[in-house]
Amino acid sequence: MSRLRQLSRFGQSVWIDYISRRLLAGGLQRLVAEDGLSGVTSNPAIFEKAIAHDEEYRSGLTEAARRGERNAESTYERLAFEDIRMAADQMEPVYRATGGRDGFVSLEVAPRHAYATEPTIAEAQRLWRAIARPNLMIKVPATRAGMPAIEALIADGINVNVTLLFSVEVYDQVARAYQSGLARRLAAGGDIARIGSVASFFVSRIDTAVDQLLEKRAASAGDALREASLGLRGRAAIANAKLAYARYQTLFAGTAWERLAERGAGVQRLLWASTSTKNPAYADTLYVDELIGPDTVNTLPPETLDAFRDHGRLDATLERDARGAHDAMRAIAAAGISFEAVTAQLLEDGVRLFAEAYGRLLDAVGRAREAA
């Protein structure tokens, strides 16, 4: 049995962080059948690579050129919406078989709305209506403006994938926004039994940022401090994720949550994102091997999916060594690194990078349409 499929024994779902016409032409269904794949995530960078560079989109771009379509965003949306609908239809049996727990396909709100609540809500509602699939998830960034949007969308019955999460404290706000949205919907007489949501906690980017700061500190420190600082590299992301999971266990327990659960509400699972290893010195399955635990999702790019299938380590690691996670975070703080500042910068950078990718996407679509 595939190692990826065996992750379900530990309560973890595997999604793929990729979409393209090539994948949809049989590859996605094969991954579902052989590896137990149970979801799809996308973002502007993924669509830029797919639409602008894959031959499978040439006919759609040619049609846009023939019709005189001049708006690159309209062309992108027409092609992307087709992909999302096809993916959602292919994942619908998983959605049905799991009672709406898995089988989701995620589509992101345009990054230009990241710092504006009402435009985010309006855009998410538009995307929800346009795709018209019950197993669609709308991705909303975990900015300050995103919090009331998350609550409003959940109250409206729209599935939400909260993206660009780096901080346990921000995750706490996200989980509370989700629960408040469920309570609002229930108070208005709505059904909360089929609303899905995940909180996408980014992993490898944290190590990249913290490692750079540790190396900078080590460069100007004495031998003992240098060794201590360098010894902390590669520990921040996993420790942070384990602390987030501990917070999840607290947030989805107690009387208030139990009232919602009795009415059919499902937990907002933590989803490990940005799980490809950026540092070649680290194992290429590091951020899968060390974060295996119940009620979680790991969304993997194709290369990490292949690596774990080949040589990933199956073990219940997520709840192991909680004290070590606390110790690692304390040691990083003692090294003079403000983790709060790191995660705030990562959120800002994440929004900017997605906005830049979206801009490149629209430019590439425009060029490809003209070439076609």
C-alpha positions as CSV (number, residue, x, y, z in Angstrom):
1,M,0.0,0.0,0.0
2,S,1.2,3.5,-0.9
3,R,2.9,5.4,2.0
4,L,0.7,8.3,1.2
5,R,-2.4,6.2,1.6
6,Q,-1.2,4.9,4.9
7,L,-1.2,8.5,6.4
8,S,-4.9,8.1,6.8
9,R,-4.2,5.5,9.5
10,F,-2.8,8.4,11.6
11,G,-5.8,10.6,10.9
12,Q,-4.1,12.8,8.3
13,S,-5.4,13.6,4.8
14,V,-3.2,14.2,1.8
15,W,-4.0,17.0,-0.6
16,I,-2.0,18.1,-3.6
17,D,-0.7,21.7,-4.0
18,Y,-1.0,21.8,-7.7
19,I,-3.5,22.0,-10.6
20,S,-3.2,21.8,-14.4
21,R,-5.1,20.4,-17.3
22,R,-2.4,17.7,-17.6
23,L,-3.2,16.6,-14.0
24,L,-6.9,16.7,-14.7
25,A,-6.5,14.4,-17.7
26,G,-6.4,11.3,-15.6
27,G,-3.5,12.0,-13.2
28,L,-5.7,13.3,-10.4
29,Q,-8.0,10.3,-10.4
30,R,-5.0,8.0,-10.4
31,L,-3.6,9.8,-7.3
32,V,-7.0,9.4,-5.6
33,A,-7.1,5.7,-6.5
34,E,-3.5,4.8,-5.7
35,D,-2.4,7.2,-3.0
36,G,-5.7,8.1,-1.3
37,L,-5.3,11.8,-2.4
38,S,-8.3,13.7,-1.0
39,G,-8.0,17.4,-1.9
40,V,-6.5,20.0,-4.2
41,T,-5.1,23.5,-3.4
42,S,-4.1,26.2,-5.8
43,N,-2.7,29.7,-5.8
44,P,-1.7,32.4,-8.3
45,A,1.8,31.0,-8.7
46,I,0.5,27.5,-9.5
47,F,-1.9,28.9,-12.1
48,E,0.8,31.1,-13.6
49,K,3.0,28.0,-14.2
50,A,0.1,26.0,-15.6
51,I,-1.8,28.4,-17.8
52,A,1.1,30.4,-19.2
53,H,3.4,27.4,-20.0
54,D,1.3,24.3,-20.6
55,E,0.3,23.4,-24.1
56,E,-3.1,22.1,-22.8
57,Y,-4.3,25.7,-22.5
58,R,-3.4,26.8,-26.0
59,S,-6.9,26.1,-27.4
60,G,-8.5,28.3,-24.7
61,L,-6.0,31.1,-25.3
62,T,-6.5,30.8,-29.0
63,E,-10.3,31.1,-28.5
64,A,-9.7,34.2,-26.3
65,A,-7.7,35.7,-29.1
66,R,-10.3,34.8,-31.8
67,R,-13.0,36.4,-29.7
68,G,-10.9,39.6,-29.3
69,E,-10.9,39.1,-25.5
70,R,-8.6,41.9,-24.3
71,N,-8.9,41.5,-20.5
72,A,-6.2,39.1,-19.2
73,E,-8.1,38.6,-15.9
74,S,-11.2,37.5,-17.7
75,T,-9.2,35.1,-19.8
76,Y,-7.5,33.7,-16.7
77,E,-10.7,33.3,-14.8
78,R,-12.4,31.5,-17.6
79,L,-9.6,29.0,-17.8
80,A,-9.0,28.7,-14.1
81,F,-12.7,28.3,-13.3
82,E,-12.9,25.4,-15.9
83,D,-10.0,23.7,-14.1
84,I,-11.5,24.2,-10.6
85,R,-14.9,22.8,-11.8
86,M,-13.2,19.8,-13.4
87,A,-11.1,19.2,-10.3
88,A,-14.2,19.6,-8.0
89,D,-16.2,17.1,-10.1
90,Q,-13.3,14.6,-10.0
91,M,-13.0,15.0,-6.2
92,E,-16.8,14.9,-5.6
93,P,-16.8,11.1,-4.9
94,V,-14.3,11.7,-2.2
95,Y,-16.4,14.6,-0.8
96,R,-19.4,12.3,-0.8
97,A,-17.7,9.3,0.7
98,T,-16.1,11.3,3.5
99,G,-19.4,13.1,4.4
100,G,-17.9,16.4,3.3
101,R,-14.7,16.1,5.4
102,D,-12.4,15.9,2.3
103,G,-12.7,16.1,-1.4
104,F,-12.2,19.9,-1.5
105,V,-10.6,22.1,-4.2
106,S,-9.4,25.5,-3.2
107,L,-9.4,28.7,-5.2
108,E,-7.9,32.0,-3.9
109,V,-9.4,35.4,-3.6
110,A,-7.4,37.9,-5.7
111,P,-4.5,39.1,-3.6
112,R,-5.4,42.8,-4.2
113,H,-8.2,42.3,-1.7
114,A,-6.0,40.9,1.1
115,Y,-6.2,44.0,3.3
116,A,-9.9,44.9,2.7
117,T,-12.7,43.1,4.4
118,E,-15.8,43.9,2.3
119,P,-14.1,43.4,-1.1
120,T,-12.8,40.0,0.2
121,I,-16.3,39.0,1.2
122,A,-17.8,40.2,-2.1
123,E,-15.1,38.5,-4.2
124,A,-15.4,35.2,-2.3
125,Q,-19.2,35.2,-2.8
126,R,-18.7,35.9,-6.5
127,L,-16.2,33.0,-6.8
128,W,-18.5,30.7,-4.9
129,R,-21.5,31.5,-7.2
130,A,-19.3,31.2,-10.3
131,I,-17.8,27.8,-9.5
132,A,-21.1,26.5,-8.0
133,R,-19.7,23.3,-6.5
134,P,-20.3,22.3,-2.8
135,N,-16.7,21.0,-2.5
136,L,-15.1,24.4,-3.4
137,M,-13.1,26.1,-0.7
138,I,-12.3,29.8,-1.0
139,K,-8.9,30.8,0.2
140,V,-8.8,33.9,2.4
141,P,-5.5,35.3,3.8
142,A,-5.1,35.5,7.6
143,T,-4.7,39.3,7.6
144,R,-6.5,41.5,10.1
145,A,-9.0,42.4,7.5
146,G,-9.4,38.7,6.7
147,M,-10.8,37.8,10.2
148,P,-14.2,39.3,9.9
149,A,-14.4,38.1,6.3
150,I,-13.8,34.5,7.5
151,E,-16.6,34.8,10.0
152,A,-19.0,36.4,7.5
153,L,-18.3,33.8,4.8
154,I,-18.7,30.8,7.2
155,A,-22.0,32.4,8.4
156,D,-23.0,32.6,4.7
157,G,-22.3,28.8,4.3
158,I,-19.2,29.2,2.2
159,N,-16.3,26.8,2.8
160,V,-13.1,28.7,3.7
161,N,-9.4,27.8,3.5
162,V,-7.6,30.3,5.6
163,T,-4.2,30.8,4.0
164,L,-0.8,32.4,5.0
165,L,-0.9,31.4,8.6
166,F,2.4,31.6,10.4
167,S,1.6,32.5,14.0
168,V,-0.1,30.5,16.8
169,E,-1.7,33.7,18.1
170,V,-3.1,34.6,14.6
171,Y,-4.3,31.0,14.3
172,D,-6.2,31.4,17.6
173,Q,-8.1,34.4,16.0
174,V,-8.8,32.3,12.8
175,A,-10.3,29.4,14.8
176,R,-12.4,31.8,16.8
177,A,-13.6,33.5,13.6
178,Y,-14.6,30.1,12.2
179,Q,-16.6,29.2,15.4
180,S,-18.2,32.6,15.5
181,G,-19.3,32.2,11.9
182,L,-20.8,28.8,12.7
183,A,-22.7,30.3,15.7
184,R,-24.0,33.2,13.6
185,R,-25.3,30.8,11.0
186,L,-26.9,28.5,13.6
187,A,-28.6,31.5,15.3
188,A,-30.0,32.5,11.9
189,G,-31.5,29.1,11.4
190,G,-28.9,27.8,9.0
191,D,-27.4,24.3,8.7
192,I,-23.8,24.1,9.9
193,A,-23.3,20.4,9.2
194,R,-21.8,20.7,5.7
195,I,-19.5,23.7,6.1
196,G,-15.8,22.9,5.6
197,S,-12.8,24.9,6.7
198,V,-9.1,24.4,7.1
199,A,-6.4,26.7,8.6
200,S,-3.4,26.6,6.3
201,F,-0.3,26.9,8.5
202,F,2.9,27.6,6.4
203,V,5.9,25.6,7.5
204,S,9.1,25.8,5.5
205,R,9.1,29.5,5.1
206,I,9.4,29.9,8.8
207,D,12.6,27.8,8.9
208,T,14.0,29.8,6.0
209,A,13.5,33.1,7.7
210,V,14.6,32.0,11.2
211,D,17.6,30.1,9.9
212,Q,18.8,33.3,8.2
213,L,18.6,35.3,11.4
214,L,20.3,32.5,13.4
215,E,23.2,32.4,10.9
216,K,23.5,36.2,11.0
217,R,23.7,36.1,14.8
218,A,26.2,33.3,14.7
219,A,28.5,35.2,12.3
220,S,29.1,37.9,15.0
221,A,29.0,35.7,18.1
222,G,31.7,33.8,20.1
223,D,32.3,30.1,19.7
224,A,29.7,29.0,22.3
225,L,26.9,31.3,21.1
226,R,27.8,30.5,17.5
227,E,27.4,26.8,18.1
228,A,24.1,27.3,20.0
229,S,22.6,29.5,17.3
230,L,23.5,27.2,14.5
231,G,22.2,24.3,16.4
232,L,18.7,25.8,16.4
233,R,18.5,25.8,12.6
234,G,15.6,23.8,11.2
235,R,13.8,23.6,14.5
236,A,11.5,26.6,14.4
237,A,8.9,25.5,11.9
238,I,8.2,22.1,13.3
239,A,8.1,23.4,16.9
240,N,5.7,26.2,15.9
241,A,3.4,23.8,14.1
242,K,3.3,21.5,17.1
243,L,2.4,24.4,19.4
244,A,-0.4,25.4,16.9
245,Y,-1.7,21.8,17.1
246,A,-1.7,22.0,20.9
247,R,-3.7,25.2,20.6
248,Y,-6.1,23.5,18.2
249,Q,-6.8,20.8,20.7
250,T,-7.7,23.4,23.3
251,L,-9.8,25.5,20.9
252,F,-11.9,22.6,19.7
253,A,-12.9,21.4,23.1
254,G,-15.2,22.6,25.9
255,T,-18.8,23.5,26.2
256,A,-19.1,26.1,23.5
257,W,-17.5,24.0,20.8
258,E,-19.5,20.9,21.9
259,R,-22.8,22.8,21.4
260,L,-21.7,23.4,17.8
261,A,-20.5,19.9,17.3
262,E,-23.8,18.5,18.5
263,R,-25.5,20.4,15.6
264,G,-23.1,18.8,13.1
265,A,-20.2,21.2,12.9
266,G,-16.9,19.8,11.9
267,V,-13.5,20.9,13.3
268,Q,-11.4,23.4,11.3
269,R,-8.4,21.2,10.7
270,L,-4.9,22.5,10.6
271,L,-3.4,22.1,7.1
272,W,0.3,22.0,6.7
273,A,1.3,24.2,3.7
274,S,4.6,25.2,2.2
275,T,5.9,21.7,2.9
276,S,8.6,21.4,0.2
277,T,12.0,21.6,1.8
278,K,13.8,24.8,0.8
279,N,17.2,23.9,2.4
280,P,18.9,21.1,0.6
281,A,20.6,20.1,3.9
282,Y,17.2,19.0,5.2
283,A,15.4,15.8,4.3
284,D,13.1,16.4,1.4
285,T,10.2,14.8,3.4
286,L,11.0,16.7,6.7
287,Y,7.8,18.6,6.8
288,V,5.7,15.5,6.3
289,D,7.6,13.1,8.5
290,E,7.5,15.4,11.5
291,L,3.9,16.6,11.3
292,I,1.8,13.4,11.1
293,G,-1.2,13.4,13.5
294,P,-5.0,13.2,13.7
295,D,-7.4,15.8,12.3
296,T,-4.7,17.4,10.1
297,V,-4.1,17.8,6.3
298,N,-0.8,18.0,4.5
299,T,-0.9,19.6,1.0
300,L,2.1,18.6,-1.0
301,P,3.6,19.8,-4.3
302,P,4.1,17.0,-6.8
303,E,7.8,16.6,-6.0
304,T,7.2,16.2,-2.3
305,L,4.3,13.9,-2.9
306,D,6.6,11.7,-5.0
307,A,9.4,11.8,-2.4
308,F,7.2,10.8,0.5
309,R,5.7,8.0,-1.6
310,D,9.2,6.7,-2.2
311,H,10.9,7.1,1.2
312,G,8.7,9.0,3.7
313,R,8.7,7.9,7.3
314,L,5.3,6.8,8.7
315,D,5.0,7.6,12.4
316,A,2.7,9.5,14.8
317,T,5.1,12.4,15.2
318,L,2.9,15.5,15.7
319,E,2.1,15.0,19.3
320,R,5.5,13.8,20.3
321,D,8.0,15.9,22.4
322,A,5.7,18.9,23.2
323,R,8.3,20.0,25.7
324,G,11.0,20.0,23.1
325,A,8.8,22.3,20.9
326,H,8.5,24.8,23.8
327,D,12.2,24.5,24.6
328,A,13.1,25.2,20.9
329,M,10.9,28.4,20.8
330,R,12.3,29.6,24.1
331,A,15.9,29.1,22.9
332,I,15.2,31.0,19.7
333,A,13.8,33.9,21.7
334,A,16.9,33.7,24.0
335,A,19.0,34.0,20.8
336,G,17.5,37.5,20.4
337,I,15.0,36.6,17.6
338,S,11.5,38.0,17.8
339,F,9.3,35.3,16.5
340,E,6.3,37.7,16.4
341,A,8.3,40.0,14.1
342,V,9.3,37.1,11.9
343,T,5.8,35.8,11.4
344,A,4.4,39.3,10.9
345,Q,7.0,39.9,8.1
346,L,6.2,36.5,6.6
347,L,2.5,37.3,6.3
348,E,3.3,40.7,4.7
349,D,5.8,39.0,2.3
350,G,3.3,36.2,1.6
351,V,0.6,38.6,0.5
352,R,3.2,40.5,-1.6
353,L,4.5,37.4,-3.3
354,F,1.1,36.1,-4.2
355,A,0.2,39.6,-5.6
356,E,3.4,39.5,-7.6
357,A,2.6,36.0,-8.9
358,Y,-0.9,37.2,-9.8
359,G,0.6,40.1,-11.8
360,R,3.0,37.7,-13.6
361,L,0.0,35.4,-14.2
362,L,-2.0,38.1,-15.9
363,D,1.0,39.3,-17.9
364,A,1.8,35.8,-19.1
365,V,-1.8,35.1,-20.0
366,G,-2.0,38.3,-22.0
367,R,1.3,37.4,-23.8
368,A,0.2,33.8,-24.4
369,R,-3.2,35.0,-25.7
370,E,-1.6,37.4,-28.2
371,A,0.9,34.7,-29.3
372,A,-2.0,32.3,-29.9
